[in-house]
Amino acid sequence: MSAIQHPFPPLYDAQSEILILGSFPSVKSREQQFFYGHPQNRFWRVLAEVFSDAVPASIPEKKAFLLKHRVALWDSIGRCSIEGSADSSIRDVVPNDLSVILTAAPISAIFCNGRQSFDCYMKYIYPALLRDAVMLPSTSPANAAWNVPKLVSAWSQICEV
């Protein structure tokens, strides 16, 4: 297992108000060079339902969707050792520097997609930022206990920002 650097930049603009942090890109996302690239990950479907919008298909559509809804997207981890896509295998964490987003956008709330992202945020990023984050249930297919309607219900709080 060798250390891997996060392979693509965050997505945000000067109107982004919501920051959603994953843990680290999956193998499929690393191949596609964009977030939540595995077709079994429910992230795009959940956000589409939360915002009452169509599910974006292409990467340009996904980028436009996020910016339209004032969502910035990145990951808590900037570099780590990982086996495949398994969060449980993550070691040697180096966090992402969120200041690049936080100085450029009026982020009013930070949400973490799953336990691994939240734990990394609290351990490595929170002590420097002192900004609270909310842990949301993971949209990963590995989180089989949460079906799409249940995820949508939990994730709806991002609209209250």
PyMOL commands that set and color helices and strands:
alter all, ss='L'
color gray80, all
select helices_A, chain A and resi 27-32+43-50+59-68+87-89+99-102+115-129+148-160
alter helices_A, ss='H'
color red, helices_A
select strands_A, chain A and resi 3-5+18-22+71-75+77-81+91-95+109-113+134-136
alter strands_A, ss='S'
color yellow, strands_A
deselect
rebuild
show_as cartoon
